[in-house]
Amino acid sequence: MSASTQKQIYNSQAESEKRTYSVPEITEILQISRRKAYELCREDHFKTVRIGKSVRVSRKSFDE
């Protein structure tokens, strides 16, 4: 198995095991602006955690 194939498998597994999404990931998934994504987080549509200046969104709350 080539190194690139192993990396793709690892990345797929890591994505399926993620417990949180970043705001850029949410913007990509929902096809919305960064501003709108932060607005949704502030309005408590998702369970969020702030880590320094970063905002992480619970995958479970997002998927619901």
PDB file of N, CA, C and O in Angstrom, chain B, residues numbered from 101:
ATOM      1  N   MET B 101       0.849  -1.167   0.000  1.00  0.00           N
ATOM      2  CA  MET B 101       0.000   0.000   0.000  1.00  0.00           C
ATOM      3  C   MET B 101       0.899   1.235   0.000  1.00  0.00           C
ATOM      4  O   MET B 101       1.849   1.331   0.776  1.00  0.00           O
ATOM      5  N   SER B 102       0.580   2.163  -0.875  1.00  0.00           N
ATOM      6  CA  SER B 102       1.416   3.360  -0.988  1.00  0.00           C
ATOM      7  C   SER B 102       1.188   4.304   0.194  1.00  0.00           C
ATOM      8  O   SER B 102       0.186   4.203   0.902  1.00  0.00           O
ATOM      9  N   ALA B 103       2.120   5.209   0.389  1.00  0.00           N
ATOM     10  CA  ALA B 103       2.032   6.176   1.490  1.00  0.00           C
ATOM     11  C   ALA B 103       0.819   7.086   1.324  1.00  0.00           C
ATOM     12  O   ALA B 103       0.157   7.425   2.305  1.00  0.00           O
ATOM     13  N   SER B 104       0.525   7.481   0.083  1.00  0.00           N
ATOM     14  CA  SER B 104      -0.629   8.363  -0.127  1.00  0.00           C
ATOM     15  C   SER B 104      -1.945   7.645   0.173  1.00  0.00           C
ATOM     16  O   SER B 104      -2.877   8.260   0.691  1.00  0.00           O
ATOM     17  N   THR B 105      -2.031   6.358  -0.143  1.00  0.00           N
ATOM     18  CA  THR B 105      -3.225   5.575   0.165  1.00  0.00           C
ATOM     19  C   THR B 105      -3.386   5.441   1.674  1.00  0.00           C
ATOM     20  O   THR B 105      -4.497   5.565   2.188  1.00  0.00           O
ATOM     21  N   GLN B 106      -2.302   5.192   2.383  1.00  0.00           N
ATOM     22  CA  GLN B 106      -2.359   5.084   3.839  1.00  0.00           C
ATOM     23  C   GLN B 106      -2.800   6.406   4.455  1.00  0.00           C
ATOM     24  O   GLN B 106      -3.574   6.416   5.412  1.00  0.00           O
ATOM     25  N   LYS B 107      -2.318   7.508   3.921  1.00  0.00           N
ATOM     26  CA  LYS B 107      -2.691   8.825   4.434  1.00  0.00           C
ATOM     27  C   LYS B 107      -4.179   9.077   4.212  1.00  0.00           C
ATOM     28  O   LYS B 107      -4.849   9.614   5.095  1.00  0.00           O
ATOM     29  N   GLN B 108      -4.706   8.700   3.052  1.00  0.00           N
ATOM     30  CA  GLN B 108      -6.129   8.874   2.769  1.00  0.00           C
ATOM     31  C   GLN B 108      -6.982   8.048   3.724  1.00  0.00           C
ATOM     32  O   GLN B 108      -8.014   8.523   4.198  1.00  0.00           O
ATOM     33  N   ILE B 109      -6.566   6.824   4.010  1.00  0.00           N
ATOM     34  CA  ILE B 109      -7.296   5.966   4.942  1.00  0.00           C
ATOM     35  C   ILE B 109      -7.280   6.575   6.334  1.00  0.00           C
ATOM     36  O   ILE B 109      -8.307   6.624   7.011  1.00  0.00           O
ATOM     37  N   TYR B 110      -6.097   7.045   6.764  1.00  0.00           N
ATOM     38  CA  TYR B 110      -5.974   7.672   8.080  1.00  0.00           C
ATOM     39  C   TYR B 110      -6.869   8.905   8.175  1.00  0.00           C
ATOM     40  O   TYR B 110      -7.562   9.092   9.176  1.00  0.00           O
ATOM     41  N   ASN B 111      -6.860   9.754   7.135  1.00  0.00           N
ATOM     42  CA  ASN B 111      -7.680  10.965   7.146  1.00  0.00           C
ATOM     43  C   ASN B 111      -9.163  10.628   7.195  1.00  0.00           C
ATOM     44  O   ASN B 111      -9.919  11.322   7.874  1.00  0.00           O
ATOM     45  N   SER B 112      -9.598   9.597   6.504  1.00  0.00           N
ATOM     46  CA  SER B 112     -10.996   9.185   6.520  1.00  0.00           C
ATOM     47  C   SER B 112     -11.397   8.716   7.912  1.00  0.00           C
ATOM     48  O   SER B 112     -12.481   9.049   8.393  1.00  0.00           O
ATOM     49  N   GLN B 113     -10.533   7.950   8.558  1.00  0.00           N
ATOM     50  CA  GLN B 113     -10.815   7.483   9.909  1.00  0.00           C
ATOM     51  C   GLN B 113     -10.853   8.647  10.886  1.00  0.00           C
ATOM     52  O   GLN B 113     -11.727   8.694  11.752  1.00  0.00           O
ATOM     53  N   ALA B 114      -9.937   9.572  10.766  1.00  0.00           N
ATOM     54  CA  ALA B 114      -9.885  10.729  11.657  1.00  0.00           C
ATOM     55  C   ALA B 114     -11.142  11.579  11.509  1.00  0.00           C
ATOM     56  O   ALA B 114     -11.680  12.068  12.503  1.00  0.00           O
ATOM     57  N   GLU B 115     -11.612  11.760  10.280  1.00  0.00           N
ATOM     58  CA  GLU B 115     -12.829  12.532  10.040  1.00  0.00           C
ATOM     59  C   GLU B 115     -14.041  11.866  10.690  1.00  0.00           C
ATOM     60  O   GLU B 115     -14.874  12.557  11.275  1.00  0.00           O
ATOM     61  N   SER B 116     -14.154  10.561  10.601  1.00  0.00           N
ATOM     62  CA  SER B 116     -15.312   9.872  11.160  1.00  0.00           C
ATOM     63  C   SER B 116     -15.275   9.837  12.681  1.00  0.00           C
ATOM     64  O   SER B 116     -16.312   9.633  13.312  1.00  0.00           O
ATOM     65  N   GLU B 117     -14.100  10.033  13.288  1.00  0.00           N
ATOM     66  CA  GLU B 117     -13.971   9.997  14.737  1.00  0.00           C
ATOM     67  C   GLU B 117     -13.990  11.385  15.365  1.00  0.00           C
ATOM     68  O   GLU B 117     -13.891  11.498  16.587  1.00  0.00           O
ATOM     69  N   LYS B 118     -14.112  12.427  14.581  1.00  0.00           N
ATOM     70  CA  LYS B 118     -14.110  13.783  15.105  1.00  0.00           C
ATOM     71  C   LYS B 118     -15.297  13.992  16.027  1.00  0.00           C
ATOM     72  O   LYS B 118     -16.403  13.526  15.753  1.00  0.00           O
ATOM     73  N   ARG B 119     -15.055  14.705  17.133  1.00  0.00           N
ATOM     74  CA  ARG B 119     -16.126  14.998  18.074  1.00  0.00           C
ATOM     75  C   ARG B 119     -16.578  16.442  17.983  1.00  0.00           C
ATOM     76  O   ARG B 119     -17.624  16.811  18.517  1.00  0.00           O
ATOM     77  N   THR B 120     -15.785  17.259  17.304  1.00  0.00           N
ATOM     78  CA  THR B 120     -16.151  18.665  17.129  1.00  0.00           C
ATOM     79  C   THR B 120     -15.850  19.116  15.704  1.00  0.00           C
ATOM     80  O   THR B 120     -15.064  18.505  14.981  1.00  0.00           O
ATOM     81  N   TYR B 121     -16.505  20.205  15.335  1.00  0.00           N
ATOM     82  CA  TYR B 121     -16.233  20.864  14.060  1.00  0.00           C
ATOM     83  C   TYR B 121     -15.701  22.261  14.353  1.00  0.00           C
ATOM     84  O   TYR B 121     -16.079  22.875  15.351  1.00  0.00           O
ATOM     85  N   SER B 122     -14.842  22.755  13.504  1.00  0.00           N
ATOM     86  CA  SER B 122     -14.402  24.138  13.587  1.00  0.00           C
ATOM     87  C   SER B 122     -15.385  24.985  12.776  1.00  0.00           C
ATOM     88  O   SER B 122     -16.171  24.453  11.991  1.00  0.00           O
ATOM     89  N   VAL B 123     -15.336  26.289  12.968  1.00  0.00           N
ATOM     90  CA  VAL B 123     -16.222  27.174  12.209  1.00  0.00           C
ATOM     91  C   VAL B 123     -15.951  27.063  10.702  1.00  0.00           C
ATOM     92  O   VAL B 123     -16.908  27.017   9.928  1.00  0.00           O
ATOM     93  N   PRO B 124     -14.693  27.018  10.254  1.00  0.00           N
ATOM     94  CA  PRO B 124     -14.478  26.840   8.801  1.00  0.00           C
ATOM     95  C   PRO B 124     -15.105  25.538   8.261  1.00  0.00           C
ATOM     96  O   PRO B 124     -15.591  25.508   7.130  1.00  0.00           O
ATOM     97  N   GLU B 125     -15.090  24.479   9.062  1.00  0.00           N
ATOM     98  CA  GLU B 125     -15.718  23.229   8.617  1.00  0.00           C
ATOM     99  C   GLU B 125     -17.228  23.393   8.497  1.00  0.00           C
ATOM    100  O   GLU B 125     -17.842  22.863   7.572  1.00  0.00           O
ATOM    101  N   ILE B 126     -17.823  24.123   9.428  1.00  0.00           N
ATOM    102  CA  ILE B 126     -19.270  24.361   9.372  1.00  0.00           C
ATOM    103  C   ILE B 126     -19.636  25.188   8.152  1.00  0.00           C
ATOM    104  O   ILE B 126     -20.633  24.917   7.483  1.00  0.00           O
ATOM    105  N   THR B 127     -18.821  26.204   7.868  1.00  0.00           N
ATOM    106  CA  THR B 127     -19.113  27.026   6.685  1.00  0.00           C
ATOM    107  C   THR B 127     -19.073  26.187   5.413  1.00  0.00           C
ATOM    108  O   THR B 127     -19.866  26.392   4.494  1.00  0.00           O
ATOM    109  N   GLU B 128     -18.147  25.250   5.373  1.00  0.00           N
ATOM    110  CA  GLU B 128     -18.033  24.380   4.198  1.00  0.00           C
ATOM    111  C   GLU B 128     -19.204  23.402   4.116  1.00  0.00           C
ATOM    112  O   GLU B 128     -19.764  23.198   3.039  1.00  0.00           O
ATOM    113  N   ILE B 129     -19.573  22.804   5.231  1.00  0.00           N
ATOM    114  CA  ILE B 129     -20.667  21.829   5.250  1.00  0.00           C
ATOM    115  C   ILE B 129     -21.989  22.477   4.879  1.00  0.00           C
ATOM    116  O   ILE B 129     -22.740  21.943   4.063  1.00  0.00           O
ATOM    117  N   LEU B 130     -22.279  23.644   5.486  1.00  0.00           N
ATOM    118  CA  LEU B 130     -23.564  24.306   5.273  1.00  0.00           C
ATOM    119  C   LEU B 130     -23.566  25.265   4.088  1.00  0.00           C
ATOM    120  O   LEU B 130     -24.618  25.768   3.695  1.00  0.00           O
ATOM    121  N   GLN B 131     -22.375  25.522   3.515  1.00  0.00           N
ATOM    122  CA  GLN B 131     -22.258  26.470   2.404  1.00  0.00           C
ATOM    123  C   GLN B 131     -22.806  27.837   2.802  1.00  0.00           C
ATOM    124  O   GLN B 131     -23.628  28.425   2.100  1.00  0.00           O
ATOM    125  N   ILE B 132     -22.324  28.333   3.960  1.00  0.00           N
ATOM    126  CA  ILE B 132     -22.712  29.644   4.460  1.00  0.00           C
ATOM    127  C   ILE B 132     -21.446  30.461   4.716  1.00  0.00           C
ATOM    128  O   ILE B 132     -20.336  29.929   4.687  1.00  0.00           O
ATOM    129  N   SER B 133     -21.625  31.742   4.962  1.00  0.00           N
ATOM    130  CA  SER B 133     -20.478  32.601   5.227  1.00  0.00           C
ATOM    131  C   SER B 133     -19.943  32.360   6.637  1.00  0.00           C
ATOM    132  O   SER B 133     -20.632  31.817   7.501  1.00  0.00           O
ATOM    133  N   ARG B 134     -18.723  32.771   6.840  1.00  0.00           N
ATOM    134  CA  ARG B 134     -18.096  32.656   8.159  1.00  0.00           C
ATOM    135  C   ARG B 134     -18.878  33.484   9.177  1.00  0.00           C
ATOM    136  O   ARG B 134     -19.088  33.063  10.315  1.00  0.00           O
ATOM    137  N   ARG B 135     -19.294  34.643   8.751  1.00  0.00           N
ATOM    138  CA  ARG B 135     -20.074  35.520   9.629  1.00  0.00           C
ATOM    139  C   ARG B 135     -21.367  34.839  10.092  1.00  0.00           C
ATOM    140  O   ARG B 135     -21.709  34.895  11.274  1.00  0.00           O
ATOM    141  N   LYS B 136     -22.077  34.203   9.170  1.00  0.00           N
ATOM    142  CA  LYS B 136     -23.331  33.515   9.506  1.00  0.00           C
ATOM    143  C   LYS B 136     -23.061  32.335  10.438  1.00  0.00           C
ATOM    144  O   LYS B 136     -23.853  32.077  11.344  1.00  0.00           O
ATOM    145  N   ALA B 137     -21.968  31.624  10.234  1.00  0.00           N
ATOM    146  CA  ALA B 137     -21.624  30.487  11.089  1.00  0.00           C
ATOM    147  C   ALA B 137     -21.388  30.955  12.525  1.00  0.00           C
ATOM    148  O   ALA B 137     -21.871  30.333  13.472  1.00  0.00           O
ATOM    149  N   TYR B 138     -20.647  32.047  12.684  1.00  0.00           N
ATOM    150  CA  TYR B 138     -20.423  32.586  14.035  1.00  0.00           C
ATOM    151  C   TYR B 138     -21.731  33.076  14.645  1.00  0.00           C
ATOM    152  O   TYR B 138     -21.946  32.943  15.850  1.00  0.00           O
ATOM    153  N   GLU B 139     -22.592  33.634  13.829  1.00  0.00           N
ATOM    154  CA  GLU B 139     -23.901  34.099  14.299  1.00  0.00           C
ATOM    155  C   GLU B 139     -24.718  32.922  14.837  1.00  0.00           C
ATOM    156  O   GLU B 139     -25.328  33.020  15.902  1.00  0.00           O
ATOM    157  N   LEU B 140     -24.725  31.816  14.102  1.00  0.00           N
ATOM    158  CA  LEU B 140     -25.451  30.625  14.559  1.00  0.00           C
ATOM    159  C   LEU B 140     -24.887  30.108  15.881  1.00  0.00           C
ATOM    160  O   LEU B 140     -25.639  29.646  16.739  1.00  0.00           O
ATOM    161  N   CYS B 141     -23.583  30.182  16.046  1.00  0.00           N
ATOM    162  CA  CYS B 141     -22.948  29.753  17.294  1.00  0.00           C
ATOM    163  C   CYS B 141     -23.351  30.661  18.448  1.00  0.00           C
ATOM    164  O   CYS B 141     -23.639  30.183  19.545  1.00  0.00           O
ATOM    165  N   ARG B 142     -23.373  31.960  18.206  1.00  0.00           N
ATOM    166  CA  ARG B 142     -23.767  32.909  19.258  1.00  0.00           C
ATOM    167  C   ARG B 142     -25.229  32.748  19.654  1.00  0.00           C
ATOM    168  O   ARG B 142     -25.588  32.983  20.808  1.00  0.00           O
ATOM    169  N   GLU B 143     -26.070  32.351  18.713  1.00  0.00           N
ATOM    170  CA  GLU B 143     -27.503  32.194  18.972  1.00  0.00           C
ATOM    171  C   GLU B 143     -27.833  30.845  19.601  1.00  0.00           C
ATOM    172  O   GLU B 143     -29.005  30.479  19.700  1.00  0.00           O
ATOM    173  N   ASP B 144     -26.833  30.118  20.020  1.00  0.00           N
ATOM    174  CA  ASP B 144     -27.004  28.828  20.696  1.00  0.00           C
ATOM    175  C   ASP B 144     -27.746  27.776  19.873  1.00  0.00           C
ATOM    176  O   ASP B 144     -28.499  26.971  20.422  1.00  0.00           O
ATOM    177  N   HIS B 145     -27.533  27.783  18.568  1.00  0.00           N
ATOM    178  CA  HIS B 145     -28.102  26.719  17.736  1.00  0.00           C
ATOM    179  C   HIS B 145     -27.322  25.422  17.909  1.00  0.00           C
ATOM    180  O   HIS B 145     -27.840  24.336  17.649  1.00  0.00           O
ATOM    181  N   PHE B 146     -26.066  25.545  18.351  1.00  0.00           N
ATOM    182  CA  PHE B 146     -25.201  24.393  18.574  1.00  0.00           C
ATOM    183  C   PHE B 146     -24.558  24.525  19.943  1.00  0.00           C
ATOM    184  O   PHE B 146     -24.432  25.626  20.478  1.00  0.00           O
ATOM    185  N   LYS B 147     -24.156  23.401  20.500  1.00  0.00           N
ATOM    186  CA  LYS B 147     -23.368  23.429  21.728  1.00  0.00           C
ATOM    187  C   LYS B 147     -21.930  23.750  21.311  1.00  0.00           C
ATOM    188  O   LYS B 147     -21.340  23.044  20.493  1.00  0.00           O
ATOM    189  N   THR B 148     -21.377  24.816  21.879  1.00  0.00           N
ATOM    190  CA  THR B 148     -20.041  25.249  21.485  1.00  0.00           C
ATOM    191  C   THR B 148     -19.105  25.313  22.679  1.00  0.00           C
ATOM    192  O   THR B 148     -19.532  25.407  23.830  1.00  0.00           O
ATOM    193  N   VAL B 149     -17.819  25.259  22.374  1.00  0.00           N
ATOM    194  CA  VAL B 149     -16.762  25.401  23.375  1.00  0.00           C
ATOM    195  C   VAL B 149     -15.741  26.362  22.798  1.00  0.00           C
ATOM    196  O   VAL B 149     -15.332  26.227  21.645  1.00  0.00           O
ATOM    197  N   ARG B 150     -15.330  27.328  23.599  1.00  0.00           N
ATOM    198  CA  ARG B 150     -14.266  28.242  23.181  1.00  0.00           C
ATOM    199  C   ARG B 150     -12.944  27.738  23.730  1.00  0.00           C
ATOM    200  O   ARG B 150     -12.830  27.422  24.915  1.00  0.00           O
ATOM    201  N   ILE B 151     -11.960  27.665  22.871  1.00  0.00           N
ATOM    202  CA  ILE B 151     -10.604  27.282  23.251  1.00  0.00           C
ATOM    203  C   ILE B 151      -9.713  28.421  22.781  1.00  0.00           C
ATOM    204  O   ILE B 151      -9.344  28.496  21.609  1.00  0.00           O
ATOM    205  N   GLY B 152      -9.378  29.296  23.700  1.00  0.00           N
ATOM    206  CA  GLY B 152      -8.662  30.503  23.316  1.00  0.00           C
ATOM    207  C   GLY B 152      -9.559  31.335  22.428  1.00  0.00           C
ATOM    208  O   GLY B 152     -10.669  31.694  22.820  1.00  0.00           O
ATOM    209  N   LYS B 153      -9.088  31.643  21.239  1.00  0.00           N
ATOM    210  CA  LYS B 153      -9.893  32.410  20.289  1.00  0.00           C
ATOM    211  C   LYS B 153     -10.704  31.516  19.354  1.00  0.00           C
ATOM    212  O   LYS B 153     -11.519  32.006  18.573  1.00  0.00           O
ATOM    213  N   SER B 154     -10.483  30.216  19.435  1.00  0.00           N
ATOM    214  CA  SER B 154     -11.173  29.270  18.557  1.00  0.00           C
ATOM    215  C   SER B 154     -12.520  28.860  19.134  1.00  0.00           C
ATOM    216  O   SER B 154     -12.695  28.797  20.351  1.00  0.00           O
ATOM    217  N   VAL B 155     -13.461  28.586  18.252  1.00  0.00           N
ATOM    218  CA  VAL B 155     -14.763  28.068  18.636  1.00  0.00           C
ATOM    219  C   VAL B 155     -14.889  26.674  18.049  1.00  0.00           C
ATOM    220  O   VAL B 155     -14.653  26.471  16.858  1.00  0.00           O
ATOM    221  N   ARG B 156     -15.256  25.726  18.876  1.00  0.00           N
ATOM    222  CA  ARG B 156     -15.504  24.361  18.408  1.00  0.00           C
ATOM    223  C   ARG B 156     -16.965  24.034  18.648  1.00  0.00           C
ATOM    224  O   ARG B 156     -17.527  24.390  19.683  1.00  0.00           O
ATOM    225  N   VAL B 157     -17.576  23.359  17.693  1.00  0.00           N
ATOM    226  CA  VAL B 157     -18.986  23.000  17.762  1.00  0.00           C
ATOM    227  C   VAL B 157     -19.096  21.494  17.956  1.00  0.00           C
ATOM    228  O   VAL B 157     -18.469  20.717  17.236  1.00  0.00           O
ATOM    229  N   SER B 158     -19.892  21.095  18.926  1.00  0.00           N
ATOM    230  CA  SER B 158     -20.123  19.682  19.180  1.00  0.00           C
ATOM    231  C   SER B 158     -20.719  19.031  17.931  1.00  0.00           C
ATOM    232  O   SER B 158     -21.718  19.503  17.389  1.00  0.00           O
ATOM    233  N   ARG B 159     -20.107  17.970  17.495  1.00  0.00           N
ATOM    234  CA  ARG B 159     -20.598  17.267  16.299  1.00  0.00           C
ATOM    235  C   ARG B 159     -22.001  16.736  16.540  1.00  0.00           C
ATOM    236  O   ARG B 159     -22.854  16.792  15.654  1.00  0.00           O
ATOM    237  N   LYS B 160     -22.240  16.220  17.741  1.00  0.00           N
ATOM    238  CA  LYS B 160     -23.557  15.655  18.072  1.00  0.00           C
ATOM    239  C   LYS B 160     -24.637  16.726  17.979  1.00  0.00           C
ATOM    240  O   LYS B 160     -25.685  16.496  17.375  1.00  0.00           O
ATOM    241  N   SER B 161     -24.392  17.900  18.572  1.00  0.00           N
ATOM    242  CA  SER B 161     -25.399  18.962  18.522  1.00  0.00           C
ATOM    243  C   SER B 161     -25.572  19.493  17.100  1.00  0.00           C
ATOM    244  O   SER B 161     -26.679  19.857  16.704  1.00  0.00           O
ATOM    245  N   PHE B 162     -24.499  19.538  16.342  1.00  0.00           N
ATOM    246  CA  PHE B 162     -24.567  19.997  14.967  1.00  0.00           C
ATOM    247  C   PHE B 162     -25.382  19.016  14.119  1.00  0.00           C
ATOM    248  O   PHE B 162     -26.235  19.433  13.335  1.00  0.00           O
ATOM    249  N   ASP B 163     -25.125  17.730  14.273  1.00  0.00           N
ATOM    250  CA  ASP B 163     -25.818  16.717  13.474  1.00  0.00           C
ATOM    251  C   ASP B 163     -27.307  16.620  13.811  1.00  0.00           C
ATOM    252  O   ASP B 163     -28.119  16.243  12.966  1.00  0.00           O
ATOM    253  N   GLU B 164     -27.656  16.965  15.054  1.00  0.00           N
ATOM    254  CA  GLU B 164     -29.071  16.936  15.447  1.00  0.00           C
ATOM    255  C   GLU B 164     -29.795  18.092  14.811  1.00  0.00           C
ATOM    256  O   GLU B 164     -30.999  18.252  15.013  1.00  0.00           O
TER     257      GLU B 164
END
